[in-house]
Amino acid sequence: MANLRDIRKRRKGAANTRKITRTMELVASAKLKKAQDAAAASRPYADGLRDLLNTIAAATGGRSSPHPLMVARPAKKVAILLLTADRGLAGAFNTNLIGTATARAVEHERAGRAVDIIAVGKKAASTLVFLGRAVRESHVGVTAAPTFAKAEKLANAAIERFLAAEYDLVEVVYSRFISPARQAPDLYTMLPAGQDGAKAGGGKAVAKADFIYEPEPEDLLATLIPLTVRSGLFSALLQTNASEHAARRVAMKNASDAAADMVKALSSAYNRGRQGKITQEIAEITGAVEAMA
């Protein structure tokens, strides 16, 4: 058995660790509320845009060529935007997202497609490099504090490359925020637009209706499609941010509970050791007294 001094040091270290993890849990809880509200507020807007886009696209009725951002062509070059956190200490949050992206990349490669991974988050870039997979670009500080301007910059770059035929397919791997206790890695097709069932916002198909459009549907699509692509990516960023805080809160709570259990076990071991020493000293004194009698 370790001596009492070592046990006391370990107990103190576990107690200090619990203070740190408890503080991080409280910070994550405070940030989660704001991030959750932002993610929830972005969904109706993103869903509405997607539904409106699908409705207007159906209204064209093949009267004209589809918008360039909606043209589906044989996929030879694929880009995967991988959204992760910049920091760790969030359990398996980042690992699950990276695993989903790499599995999707392997699937494309087996189909004979070239794949570029664009890492949005420090953990994505560092882990992919460690795994030996090339990263086309790396963006830091985007998921930690998502703004529409940041999402717009990423979306515009993807749109330009898609229009230049540098990529035939652009997909986004993000963390879908379901509840504070549940987050799941998900994937949706960002480009060509309208090819995915609005996974990033969870939108539902809208029933066809007869509308009179002003201006013409083709003119509306030219404005709505880029806006829908940007808002979809912004919603994915907000959900990933909320999922990160939720995952970190759970991970830090588990760490705090484990540290508390360790402090309790070490305290019991320390008390047993101290009681044993006291008993031994009493026995030695009693023996000495009896020997002197």
C-alpha positions as CSV (number, residue, x, y, z in Angstrom):
1,M,0.0,0.0,0.0
2,A,1.2,3.5,-0.8
3,N,2.3,5.6,2.1
4,L,-0.1,8.2,3.5
5,R,1.8,11.1,2.0
6,D,1.4,9.7,-1.5
7,I,-2.3,9.1,-1.0
8,R,-2.7,12.6,0.3
9,K,-1.0,14.1,-2.7
10,R,-3.1,12.0,-5.1
11,R,-6.3,13.0,-3.3
12,K,-5.3,16.7,-3.5
13,G,-4.6,16.3,-7.3
14,A,-7.9,14.6,-7.9
15,A,-9.8,17.3,-6.0
16,N,-8.0,20.1,-8.0
17,T,-8.9,18.2,-11.2
18,R,-12.5,18.1,-10.2
19,K,-12.5,21.8,-9.6
20,I,-11.2,22.4,-13.2
21,T,-13.7,20.0,-14.8
22,R,-16.6,21.3,-12.8
23,T,-15.7,24.9,-13.9
24,M,-15.5,23.8,-17.6
25,E,-18.8,22.0,-17.2
26,L,-20.5,25.2,-16.0
27,V,-18.9,27.3,-18.7
28,A,-20.1,24.8,-21.4
29,S,-23.6,24.9,-19.9
30,A,-23.6,28.7,-20.1
31,K,-22.4,28.7,-23.7
32,L,-24.8,25.9,-24.7
33,K,-27.9,27.9,-24.0
34,K,-26.9,30.7,-26.3
35,A,-25.6,28.4,-29.0
36,Q,-28.8,26.2,-28.8
37,D,-31.0,29.2,-29.2
38,A,-29.0,30.4,-32.2
39,A,-29.2,26.9,-33.9
40,A,-32.9,26.7,-33.2
41,A,-33.5,30.1,-34.6
42,S,-31.6,29.4,-37.9
43,R,-33.6,26.3,-38.8
44,P,-37.0,27.9,-39.8
45,Y,-35.2,30.4,-42.1
46,A,-33.0,27.8,-43.7
47,D,-35.9,25.3,-44.1
48,G,-38.1,28.0,-45.5
49,L,-35.5,29.0,-48.1
50,R,-35.0,25.4,-49.2
51,D,-38.8,24.8,-49.5
52,L,-39.2,28.0,-51.4
53,L,-36.3,27.0,-53.7
54,N,-37.9,23.6,-54.4
55,T,-41.2,25.2,-55.1
56,I,-39.9,27.8,-57.5
57,A,-37.6,25.3,-59.3
58,A,-40.7,23.1,-59.8
59,A,-42.6,26.1,-61.2
60,T,-40.1,26.5,-64.0
61,G,-41.5,23.3,-65.4
62,G,-38.5,22.7,-67.6
63,R,-39.2,25.9,-69.6
64,S,-35.6,26.9,-69.4
65,S,-32.2,25.4,-68.6
66,P,-31.6,24.8,-64.9
67,H,-29.5,27.2,-62.9
68,P,-25.8,26.3,-63.1
69,L,-25.7,25.6,-59.3
70,M,-28.5,23.1,-59.7
71,V,-27.0,21.1,-62.5
72,A,-26.0,17.6,-61.5
73,R,-23.2,16.2,-63.5
74,P,-21.1,13.0,-63.2
75,A,-19.1,13.3,-60.1
76,K,-15.4,13.0,-60.8
77,K,-14.0,15.4,-58.2
78,V,-15.6,15.8,-54.8
79,A,-15.1,18.2,-52.0
80,I,-16.0,17.4,-48.4
81,L,-16.3,20.3,-45.9
82,L,-15.6,18.8,-42.5
83,L,-16.9,20.9,-39.6
84,T,-15.3,20.1,-36.2
85,A,-14.3,22.0,-33.1
86,D,-11.1,23.9,-32.6
87,R,-10.6,22.4,-29.1
88,G,-10.9,18.9,-27.6
89,L,-12.2,17.8,-24.2
90,A,-15.5,17.0,-25.7
91,G,-15.6,13.2,-25.6
92,A,-15.9,11.5,-29.0
93,F,-17.4,14.6,-30.6
94,N,-14.6,15.4,-33.0
95,T,-13.6,11.7,-33.5
96,N,-17.1,10.8,-34.7
97,L,-17.2,13.7,-37.2
98,I,-13.8,12.8,-38.6
99,G,-14.7,9.2,-38.8
100,T,-17.9,10.0,-40.8
101,A,-15.9,12.2,-43.2
102,T,-13.1,9.7,-43.8
103,A,-15.6,6.9,-44.3
104,R,-17.4,9.0,-46.9
105,A,-14.1,9.9,-48.6
106,V,-13.2,6.2,-48.8
107,E,-16.6,5.5,-50.3
108,H,-16.0,8.1,-53.1
109,E,-12.5,6.9,-53.7
110,R,-13.7,3.4,-54.2
111,A,-16.1,4.7,-56.8
112,G,-13.2,6.2,-58.7
113,R,-13.7,9.8,-57.6
114,A,-11.0,12.2,-56.4
115,V,-11.7,13.7,-53.0
116,D,-10.5,16.9,-51.4
117,I,-11.2,17.5,-47.7
118,I,-11.6,21.0,-46.5
119,A,-11.1,21.1,-42.7
120,V,-13.2,23.7,-40.8
121,G,-11.8,23.4,-37.3
122,K,-8.4,22.9,-35.8
123,K,-9.1,19.3,-34.6
124,A,-10.1,18.2,-38.1
125,A,-6.9,19.5,-39.7
126,S,-4.5,18.1,-37.0
127,T,-6.2,14.7,-36.9
128,L,-6.4,14.2,-40.6
129,V,-2.7,15.1,-40.9
130,F,-1.9,12.6,-38.2
131,L,-3.9,10.0,-40.1
132,G,-1.9,10.7,-43.2
133,R,-4.7,12.2,-45.2
134,A,-4.1,15.3,-47.2
135,V,-6.1,18.5,-46.4
136,R,-6.9,20.9,-49.2
137,E,-7.6,23.8,-46.9
138,S,-7.8,24.5,-43.1
139,H,-10.0,27.1,-41.5
140,V,-9.7,27.9,-37.7
141,G,-12.0,30.0,-35.6
142,V,-15.1,29.4,-37.7
143,T,-17.1,26.8,-35.7
144,A,-16.0,28.4,-32.4
145,A,-17.9,31.6,-33.2
146,P,-20.1,31.1,-36.3
147,T,-21.2,34.1,-38.2
148,F,-23.0,34.5,-41.5
149,A,-20.0,36.3,-42.9
150,K,-17.7,33.3,-42.2
151,A,-20.3,30.9,-43.7
152,E,-20.7,33.2,-46.7
153,K,-16.9,33.2,-47.3
154,L,-16.7,29.4,-47.3
155,A,-19.9,29.0,-49.4
156,N,-18.7,31.5,-52.0
157,A,-15.4,29.7,-52.4
158,A,-17.3,26.4,-52.9
159,I,-19.7,28.0,-55.4
160,E,-16.8,29.5,-57.4
161,R,-15.1,26.1,-57.6
162,F,-18.3,24.3,-58.5
163,L,-19.1,26.8,-61.3
164,A,-15.5,26.4,-62.6
165,A,-16.0,22.6,-62.7
166,E,-13.2,22.2,-60.2
167,Y,-15.7,20.2,-58.1
168,D,-18.7,18.2,-59.3
169,L,-20.0,17.6,-55.9
170,V,-19.7,19.4,-52.6
171,E,-20.8,17.7,-49.4
172,V,-20.8,18.9,-45.7
173,V,-20.1,16.7,-42.7
174,Y,-21.4,18.4,-39.5
175,S,-22.9,17.6,-36.2
176,R,-26.7,17.6,-36.1
177,F,-28.0,19.1,-32.9
178,I,-30.9,17.0,-31.7
179,S,-31.0,17.8,-28.0
180,P,-28.6,18.8,-25.3
181,A,-28.1,15.1,-24.6
182,R,-28.0,13.9,-28.2
183,Q,-25.9,15.0,-31.2
184,A,-25.2,12.9,-34.3
185,P,-22.8,13.3,-37.2
186,D,-24.6,14.0,-40.4
187,L,-23.9,14.8,-44.0
188,Y,-25.8,16.8,-46.7
189,T,-25.1,17.8,-50.3
190,M,-24.4,21.5,-50.5
191,L,-23.8,21.6,-54.3
192,P,-25.5,21.0,-56.7
193,A,-28.3,22.8,-54.8
194,G,-31.6,21.0,-54.4
195,Q,-30.1,17.5,-54.5
196,D,-30.4,16.8,-50.8
197,G,-33.6,16.6,-48.7
198,A,-32.6,19.6,-46.6
199,K,-30.9,17.5,-44.0
200,A,-29.0,20.4,-42.6
201,G,-32.2,22.1,-41.5
202,G,-34.5,19.1,-41.4
203,G,-36.9,20.7,-43.9
204,K,-39.9,19.0,-45.3
205,A,-41.1,18.9,-48.9
206,V,-43.7,21.6,-49.8
207,A,-46.8,20.7,-51.7
208,K,-47.0,22.1,-55.2
209,A,-49.1,25.2,-55.6
210,D,-50.0,27.5,-58.5
211,F,-48.4,30.9,-57.9
212,I,-47.9,34.0,-60.0
213,Y,-44.3,35.1,-59.8
214,E,-42.9,38.5,-60.1
215,P,-40.1,38.6,-61.3
216,E,-40.0,35.3,-63.3
217,P,-39.0,32.1,-61.4
218,E,-35.7,32.0,-63.3
219,D,-34.8,35.4,-61.9
220,L,-35.8,34.5,-58.4
221,L,-33.7,31.3,-58.6
222,A,-30.6,33.3,-59.5
223,T,-30.9,35.1,-56.2
224,L,-32.3,32.4,-54.0
225,I,-29.9,29.5,-54.8
226,P,-26.7,31.2,-53.6
227,L,-28.6,32.5,-50.5
228,T,-29.9,29.0,-49.8
229,V,-26.4,27.5,-50.1
230,R,-25.0,30.0,-47.7
231,S,-27.8,29.8,-45.1
232,G,-27.6,26.0,-45.2
233,L,-23.9,26.1,-44.3
234,F,-24.5,28.7,-41.7
235,S,-27.2,26.5,-40.1
236,A,-24.7,23.6,-40.1
237,L,-22.1,25.7,-38.4
238,L,-24.5,26.8,-35.7
239,Q,-25.6,23.2,-35.0
240,T,-22.0,22.0,-34.8
241,N,-21.2,24.8,-32.4
242,A,-24.2,23.9,-30.2
243,S,-23.3,20.2,-30.4
244,E,-19.7,20.9,-29.3
245,H,-20.8,22.7,-26.1
246,A,-23.3,20.0,-25.3
247,A,-20.7,17.3,-25.8
248,R,-18.2,19.1,-23.7
249,R,-20.7,19.6,-20.9
250,V,-21.4,15.9,-20.8
251,A,-17.7,15.0,-21.0
252,M,-16.8,17.4,-18.2
253,K,-19.6,16.1,-16.0
254,N,-18.4,12.6,-16.4
255,A,-14.9,13.7,-15.6
256,S,-16.1,15.5,-12.5
257,D,-18.0,12.5,-11.3
258,A,-15.0,10.3,-11.9
259,A,-12.8,12.7,-10.0
260,A,-15.3,12.8,-7.1
261,D,-15.3,9.0,-7.0
262,M,-11.5,8.9,-6.9
263,V,-11.4,11.5,-4.1
264,K,-13.8,9.4,-2.1
265,A,-11.8,6.2,-2.7
266,L,-8.5,7.8,-1.8
267,S,-10.0,9.4,1.3
268,S,-11.2,5.9,2.4
269,A,-7.7,4.5,1.8
270,Y,-6.1,7.3,3.6
271,N,-8.4,7.0,6.6
272,R,-7.8,3.2,6.8
273,G,-4.0,3.7,6.6
274,R,-4.0,6.4,9.3
275,Q,-6.2,4.3,11.5
276,G,-3.8,1.3,11.0
277,K,-0.9,3.5,12.0
278,I,-2.7,4.7,15.1
279,T,-3.6,1.2,16.1
280,Q,0.0,0.1,15.6
281,E,1.3,2.9,17.7
282,I,-1.1,2.1,20.5
283,A,-0.2,-1.6,20.4
284,E,3.5,-0.7,20.6
285,I,3.0,1.6,23.6
286,T,0.9,-1.0,25.3
287,G,3.5,-3.7,24.7
288,A,6.3,-1.4,26.0
289,V,4.2,-0.7,29.2
290,E,3.6,-4.4,29.8
291,A,7.3,-5.2,29.2
292,M,8.3,-2.6,31.8
293,A,5.8,-3.9,34.4
